[in-house]
Amino acid sequence: MMGRYLVLEGIDGAGTSTLLAGLKVTLESTGKTVFCAAQPSDHGAGVLARGYLKQPLHEEFERAALALCFATDRLELRREFEAAIARGEWVICDRSVLSSLVYQGSELDEDWVASINRFALSADLTFLLDLPAQEAWRRISTRGGERERFEVLDTLGVLRQRYLDTARTFASPVRLIDATQTPADVLEAVLRALRERGWLD
């Protein structure tokens, strides 16, 4: 059985976490073993990244440190991902390189961000959940909790456009999904894309 590596992307509030949960249950119901992950992870570099995300980063070297944490986190996860895929498992990760090009690339030289991520594992397919910034802001406001540094309405609009622009030239395949749909419809759109590729019966 061949394993796959899927990545879920989108601005804050787009619904990647909800999709991850639904996709895991659905794939497992077909007999597949699913390995789920998120970035930043709970590994050392991922924990550092989470800390940076909760504070203002005024200096360029601080923003560079955050970008390096994300890149390192991906390398720390790569061996786990490759081992799972070799076992025939489906690896699904909530965010990866595309998010760094969008988020960290909005504050730093994008070529440099791409360079430090060049050893990250490439996804078989990336799903980009596209959502207008106003709706993303509404969802974020509704869920409450502590805000992270990119969860600002104007910033969300910039990031959404960066996602759409960057996805056009991204090194691995990206499938755009309308995230204004219900979670069930978003999940069905993803499953349809997987069936189109012959990866699901």
Sequence and secondary structure as in RCSB ss.txt:
>XXXX:A:sequence
MMGRYLVLEGIDGAGTSTLLAGLKVTLESTGKTVFCAAQPSDHGAGVLARGYLKQPLHEEFERAALALCFATDRL
ELRREFEAAIARGEWVICDRSVLSSLVYQGSELDEDWVASINRFALSADLTFLLDLPAQEAWRRISTRGGERERF
EVLDTLGVLRQRYLDTARTFASPVRLIDATQTPADVLEAVLRALRERGWLD
>XXXX:A:secstr
   EEEEEE STTS HHHHHHHHHHHHHHTT  EEEEESS SSHHHHHHHHHHTS   SHHHHHHHHHHHHHHHH
HHHHHHHHHHHTT EEEEE  HHHHHHHGGGTS HHHHHHHTTTS   SEEEEEE  HHHHHHHHHHH S   TT
  HHHHHHHHHHHHHHHTT SS EEEEETTS HHHHHHHHHHHHHHTTS  
